[in-house]
Structures are given as C-alpha cells and as structure tokens.
C-alpha cells in the first residue's frame, strides 16, 4: 500500500491518498456472532480531504476475483459467492454515502431448504450482479439462482415418465 499527501498538525487538515493493488479490509472469520465470513481482497484508490470533523472521502474500490464470501442464513442455509467488480465511493461532508458501479456475482451457490423440499444447492446465474447508482436506496440487486429437479409425472391412465425441470 502507498500513502502519500499532506497533514497539517496544527488543525489536522489533510489531503491524503491511499492506494493498494491488494488489500484485505477485514478478517472475516467464521464466528457465531456474525453471519458472514470469507476472504475479501480489494484494490483501493482513495482520497481523504479536510479535517477529522469535516472529512470528505472519495475513491474507487475494486473487489478482486479471489474474493469469496459466505453469508449464513442459519446453520444449514447459506449464500456463498465469488464477487468481483469496481465501485466508486463518495462520503461527502454532511451528505449521503454515494456508490456508483457494479459488482458481478459470476459464481456461487445458495443453499436453502424449505420444509418438504430436497436439500440441494441452487447455482447462481453467472449474469447476476449488484449495481450501485448513487445513494444506497438506489442499489439494484439482480441475482438469480436455479437448480435442476427431476420429477415423475403421470398421464391419463397408468403411464408415467421422468421429467427434468429448472427450478429457481
């Protein structure tokens, strides 16, 4: 990581840049107290400007392809994804957090087992993504997951046959 810029010690005013090609922002270890764990690896190009009480933060965060995160819904149900993409982040002084960009979710599984349904994982569609368009309430979640299921279906009379379905 590279940190450069200026810091005025008399009023703590700063103009600092932080850049890193590979940054692990948080250790996400599997624990009972938090529902998510995994390996987040990101690239950073961030600027901090102002004083600690009036700090403007902006920059780009690139989620690298080796990122893997699991979110536990409960002990047997979870979402496991391998996201990647780039998001521009802005924390303006006195304003809302603004995010712009897209995170693709090209690989992953969802394990969800409702009552009376076989416990099989759903595969996340490789076109799935999360798109950010400004304030957090303008985020668009476009995630689809499917699984193949086979059922025996009957016809009029005694004839039956196995049929494959895509369930999602």
C-alpha positions as CSV (number, residue, x, y, z in Angstrom):
1,X,0.0,0.0,0.0
2,X,1.1,3.5,-0.7
3,X,0.0,6.5,1.4
4,X,1.0,10.0,0.4
5,X,-0.2,13.5,0.8
6,X,-0.1,16.2,3.4
7,X,-1.2,16.5,7.0
8,X,-1.2,19.9,8.8
9,X,-0.6,19.1,12.5
10,X,-1.9,22.5,13.7
11,X,-5.5,21.8,12.6
12,X,-5.2,18.2,11.4
13,X,-6.2,19.3,7.9
14,X,-5.3,16.6,5.4
15,X,-5.1,15.8,1.8
16,X,-4.1,12.1,1.7
17,X,-4.2,9.4,-1.0
18,X,-4.2,5.7,-0.2
19,X,-3.5,3.2,-3.0
20,X,-3.2,-0.5,-2.9
21,X,-3.3,-3.2,-5.6
22,X,-4.2,-5.9,-3.0
23,X,-5.9,-5.0,0.3
24,X,-7.7,-7.3,2.8
25,X,-10.1,-4.8,4.5
26,X,-11.5,-7.1,7.2
27,X,-10.7,-10.5,8.6
28,X,-14.0,-12.4,8.0
29,X,-13.6,-15.4,10.2
30,X,-16.5,-17.8,10.8
31,X,-18.0,-17.0,14.2
32,X,-21.4,-17.4,15.8
33,X,-21.7,-13.7,16.5
34,X,-21.6,-12.6,12.8
35,X,-23.5,-14.3,9.9
36,X,-20.8,-13.8,7.2
37,X,-17.2,-15.0,6.7
38,X,-14.7,-15.4,3.9
39,X,-11.9,-13.7,2.1
40,X,-12.3,-10.2,0.8
41,X,-9.5,-8.9,-1.4
42,X,-9.7,-5.4,-2.9
43,X,-7.8,-2.8,-4.7
44,X,-8.0,0.8,-3.4
45,X,-7.5,4.3,-4.7
46,X,-8.9,6.6,-2.1
47,X,-8.6,10.3,-1.2
48,X,-9.2,11.8,2.2
49,X,-9.5,15.6,2.3
50,X,-10.5,18.0,5.1
51,X,-10.3,17.9,8.9
52,X,-11.4,14.9,11.1
53,X,-14.7,16.7,11.9
54,X,-15.3,17.6,8.2
55,X,-13.7,14.8,6.2
56,X,-14.5,14.2,2.5
57,X,-13.7,10.6,1.4
58,X,-13.8,9.5,-2.2
59,X,-12.3,6.9,-4.4
60,X,-12.6,3.5,-6.1
61,X,-12.8,0.1,-4.5
62,X,-12.2,-2.9,-6.8
63,X,-13.3,-6.2,-5.5
64,X,-10.8,-8.7,-6.9
65,X,-11.8,-12.1,-8.3
66,X,-10.2,-14.1,-5.5
67,X,-12.8,-12.7,-3.1
68,X,-15.1,-15.4,-1.6
69,X,-17.8,-14.6,1.0
70,X,-20.4,-16.8,2.7
71,X,-23.5,-15.4,4.4
72,X,-25.2,-17.8,6.8
73,X,-29.0,-17.5,6.9
74,X,-29.0,-20.2,9.6
75,X,-26.9,-23.3,10.3
76,X,-28.0,-25.2,7.2
77,X,-29.0,-22.4,4.8
78,X,-26.4,-20.0,3.3
79,X,-25.3,-17.9,0.3
80,X,-21.7,-18.4,-1.0
81,X,-20.5,-16.0,-3.7
82,X,-17.4,-15.1,-5.6
83,X,-18.0,-11.4,-6.5
84,X,-15.8,-9.0,-8.5
85,X,-16.1,-5.5,-9.8
86,X,-15.5,-1.8,-9.2
87,X,-17.4,0.7,-7.2
88,X,-16.7,4.4,-6.8
89,X,-17.4,5.5,-3.3
90,X,-18.1,9.1,-2.0
91,X,-18.6,10.1,1.6
92,X,-19.2,13.9,1.1
93,X,-19.1,16.2,4.0
94,X,-22.6,16.3,5.5
95,X,-24.1,14.3,2.7
96,X,-25.3,10.8,1.9
97,X,-22.9,8.0,1.0
98,X,-22.8,7.7,-2.8
99,X,-21.9,4.5,-4.6
100,X,-21.6,4.0,-8.3
101,X,-20.5,0.9,-10.1
102,X,-21.2,-2.8,-10.4
103,X,-20.2,-6.0,-8.6
104,X,-20.7,-9.1,-10.7
105,X,-21.5,-12.4,-9.0
106,X,-20.5,-14.9,-11.6
107,X,-20.1,-17.9,-9.3
108,X,-21.8,-19.0,-6.2
109,X,-24.4,-21.2,-4.6
110,X,-27.5,-20.7,-2.5
111,X,-28.5,-23.5,-0.1
112,X,-32.0,-23.1,1.1
113,X,-34.1,-25.9,2.3
114,X,-37.8,-25.0,3.0
115,X,-39.9,-27.7,4.5
116,X,-40.7,-30.7,2.3
117,X,-38.2,-29.7,-0.4
118,X,-35.0,-31.6,-1.1
119,X,-31.8,-30.0,0.4
120,X,-30.0,-29.2,-2.9
121,X,-28.0,-26.1,-3.7
122,X,-29.2,-23.5,-6.2
123,X,-26.4,-22.4,-8.6
124,X,-26.2,-18.6,-9.0
125,X,-26.6,-17.4,-12.6
126,X,-23.3,-16.1,-14.0
127,X,-25.1,-12.9,-15.2
128,X,-26.0,-11.9,-11.6
129,X,-24.8,-8.6,-10.3
130,X,-25.4,-5.7,-7.8
131,X,-25.4,-2.3,-9.4
132,X,-24.9,0.9,-7.4
133,X,-26.5,4.2,-8.7
134,X,-25.9,6.8,-6.1
135,X,-27.5,6.6,-2.6
136,X,-27.7,3.2,-1.1
137,X,-31.5,3.1,-1.6
138,X,-30.9,3.2,-5.4
139,X,-28.9,-0.1,-5.4
140,X,-30.2,-2.7,-7.8
141,X,-29.9,-6.4,-6.8
142,X,-30.1,-8.7,-9.9
143,X,-29.4,-12.2,-8.6
144,X,-30.9,-15.3,-9.9
145,X,-30.3,-18.9,-8.9
146,X,-31.5,-22.2,-10.3
147,X,-31.3,-26.0,-9.8
148,X,-32.3,-29.0,-11.9
149,X,-35.0,-31.1,-10.4
150,X,-36.4,-34.4,-11.7
151,X,-40.0,-35.5,-11.1
152,X,-42.1,-38.4,-12.1
153,X,-45.3,-37.1,-13.8
154,X,-48.3,-39.1,-14.7
155,X,-50.5,-39.0,-17.7
156,X,-54.1,-40.0,-18.0
157,X,-54.1,-43.7,-17.3
158,X,-51.1,-45.6,-15.8
159,X,-48.3,-44.0,-17.9
160,X,-45.6,-42.1,-16.1
161,X,-42.3,-40.6,-17.1
162,X,-39.4,-38.7,-15.6
163,X,-39.2,-35.0,-16.5
164,X,-36.4,-32.6,-15.8
165,X,-37.3,-29.1,-14.6
166,X,-35.2,-26.0,-13.9
167,X,-36.3,-24.6,-10.6
168,X,-35.4,-21.1,-9.5
